[in-house]
Every structure is written in structure tokens, then in C-alpha cells.
Amino acid sequence: MITLGRRSFAGPFLLPLWSAPKVAGVCAILVPGWKLLTFRALHFEPVESFSVEAVKGHSRYAEWLSIAGTEWNLYVATHEMSFSTATERAAAERELAREYKPEFNSPLPAAEPDLRTLLLARAMRTHLQE
């Protein structure tokens, strides 16, 4: 269990081992933070039903991998909102995005990731290899 904002999320779970619940809610894509047992939110997504295929098929998945270095560094946390409407899930996503300001919640850029993102990814991979 992890708390993001004022909401409790199940997880974080390693993406390759995640067994997605078949309910609606908000999905958080996370990578390990600089300190032990901390995580950094990359993206929040309101979903009708959680699935690994939806995460891997997301337009920003390649960028998430560039930050994580490998899919074994990508984590998923879920906030289940059974019987919620799309509007309620979108409101929860906006609230989380406002608080965390994740890099990948903004619209997809026209080009590749910016230099800051690439340098941060390299620094994180180097730090993890030490």
C-alpha cells in the first residue's frame, strides 16, 4: 500500500509481474526514487479497467522505459474506484497531477524526450549500477 496525495493505492507492483484488477480507477506509473523504498510518479491515468496491455500500449511507454532503464524498474500502483464515472476518475487524476506534477501527464511532445529527461535517466541508471 502506498499513499499518493490523499488516496491509497495498492502496490507498487513490478510491471512485468503485475496482475491487473478488472475494475475502474486511477493507475500510477512509478520508478524507484533516490532513497530506498521511495518512488517517483511519472504518470497518472484514469482507466475503465486496469491492464498490462494498456500500460505497454500507452503512447509514452517508450519514454517511461528510457527513464527506468528496463521494464523491471517500472512499477504500477492502482487506486480502485469501482462504480465511478469517467468524470470522477478524471477529477482524481487531475488532483494527483496537480500535486505531483509528473513529467508525462502533459500532452505528448512532437519530438524526443528533452535533454533534462535524458540526463536524469542516465544519472538514475548510473546510480542504480553502483
Buried (B, 14 or more C-beta within 10 A) or exposed (E): EBEBBEBEBBBBBEBEEBEBBEBBBBBBBBBBEEEEEEBBBBBBBBBEEBBBEBBBEBEBBEBBBBBBBEBEBBBBBBBBBEEBEEEBBEBBBEBBBEEBEBBBBEEEEEEEBEEEBBEBBEEBBEEEEE
